[in-house]
Amino acid sequence: MKITVLGNALSLFLLITFTLCILWGLAAPEGLHMHQAWERMMPGFHFISLQSFLIGAVEAYLYGWYAAVVFVPLYNFFNREKA
């Protein structure tokens, strides 16, 4: 498994999910917001300003790469062929 493929895929998935959740938060009533969860997971993110959104977007992208950097070596280790 290639780390660059999974890193980019996970990062874009989290970035798209984060953006959709922010858009939902702007359109939905207060009781249906998810920004409290994002605020706990992403230091510097507070609902909502452009600067805060950009901080959250960068952190979402980096979390995807973090997952890939941890997961791919583990996957490759346990999936290696026995000689």
Phi, psi and omega in degrees: 000136182266131183293325183292322180294309181292321179300313179292320180296312179294320181296315178292323176301312181292323178295316178296316179298315178300314181297316178297322178293322177294316178299319177299318180297329178285333184262332188268161175296157183308322182294343181255009182285155175244005187296337177297321178293317179297321180297326179287325184273338188236102178301135179093348179270128174222134184288123354214132169211165180298316179298317179296318178299317180296320176299313179297322180294317178296316180295321177299316179297317180293325176298324176297317178292323176301313179300318180293318181296327178277317188286315187299312177298323177295315179299312181296324178296312183280347181257005183292149180284140175281131181283000000 
